[in-house]
Amino acid sequence: MDWNVYFVQGAELLFLGIGTYFDLKKQRLPLWFLLSFGLGGLLFNLVCPYQGLQELLTGIIVGALFLLAGWASRESIGYGDGIGLMVLGCMEGVRRMIPVIFGAFLLSAVFGMWKLVGRRESRESTMPFFPFLLIAWMGLLIL
């Protein structure tokens, strides 16, 4: 593997780790945080191309679809999560991003069911999404 792939994976781990902290502690993802990693991912891909332009753009589009879904659902999916997925798509590309999103949704569904059934919480309670993205990303990295 090239050194730039390891660099990108380290940046993704840092992005998802810090995002998880913000999502758990503050239940908000600061725009400066999202924009700095997004611009950093774009610039790094321009200087040291590690994925094609089509892969990069389709990754961003997948994240944008989640941002649109957040708007359509009156923020059932948070805007920060949508922008965060755009950033992840920029760094990760669509091929590795789809399994991460699928794994994160699967983990969050299991956790949500546990909250509803096991802890008897209401359906209106919220859950942070970035911890599930981090766990799914780490699982994909190990596999």
N, C-alpha and C positions, 0 to 999 in steps of 0.2 A: 504494500500500500504506500502511496505517496505521503510525504510529510504534511502536505496541505489538507489531506483527508483527516489526519489525526488532529490537526489544528482546528478544523471545522468541528469535529466531534467534541473537542474540549470546549470550544465556544458554545456549542449546543448544550452541553452539560452545565456550563456556567449560566447560560440563559434560562434553562429550565429550572435549575436550582434556585437562582435568585427570584425567578417568577413564582416558584412554589412558595418561597418565603413571603413575598408580597401578598400572594393569594390567600395564604393561611392566616397571616397576621393582620393584614389590612383589608382583605377582600377587595382589593383594587390593584390593578397593574398600572403603574405610572406611565404616562405617555413618553416621558423622556427616556425611560428604561426601554420601552418597546422600540422607539425610533432609533436609539443609539445602537442597539443590536441589529435592527433591520438595515440601517445604513452601513454598519460595519460588515454585515454579510454581503451586501451588494458590492461594496468597495473591494472586499477581499476576492470576490468572484471575478471582478473586473481585472484586478492585478494578477491574481494567480488562479486562472480558470480551473475549476475542479468539476464543473458540470456545465452542460450546454445551456444556451439561452432559453431554449424551449422547455427544458426541465425546470429551470428557475422560474420562468413565467407561469407555468402550469401549477407549480407549488404555491405561488403567490395567489393565483386565481382560486385554488381550493380554499385557502384561508379567507379570501374575500367572500366566497360563498357562505362561509360560517358567519362572517361579519354581516352579510345580508340577512342570513337566517336570524341573527340576533335582533336586527332592526324589525324584521317581519313578526317576530314573536314577542315584541315589546321587551326585549332584553332577557328572555329566558336563557339564552346563551349570551353571556356578557360581551360587550364590545371589546373589552380587553382580551378576552379569550379569542375572539375573531382576529384581532390585530396580531395577537401572539401567534396564532396559527399561520398568518401571512408571513410573519418573520421566520417561523420555523420552516415554512415552505420555501422561503428565500434561501435559507441555509441548507436545508435538507434535500430539497427537490421532491417532486411528487411521488417518485417510486418508493422512497423510504418513508415518506410522510403518511401515506394511506394506511400502512399497517400500524403505525404509531397511533393515528387517530382511532382506528378500529379498536385497538387494544385499550386505549384510554376510555372510549365509550363503553366497552365491555366491563372494564374494572369499575367505572363510575356507576354503571347499572347495577352491578352486584352490591356495591357499597350503598347505593340508594335504596335497594330493596331491603338491605339489612337495617338501614335507618328507619324505613317505614314499618317493617314487620317486627324487627328485634327491639328497636328503641321506641317504637310507636310515635315517631315524629310526624308532623303534618306534611302534606304534599307541598306546601308553600315554602318549606325550609330550603335554604340554598346550600350548595356544595361548591367548594373551589374545584376547578378543573385542572389546573396546572400540576398538582401532585400526581394525578392520573397520567398526564402526558409524560411526566418525568419517569414514572415507574414503567410505562409502556415503552418509552424510548430506551431505558436501560435494559429491559427485557429483550428488545430487538437487537441491541448492541451485543448482548451476551450470546444470542443465537447466531 
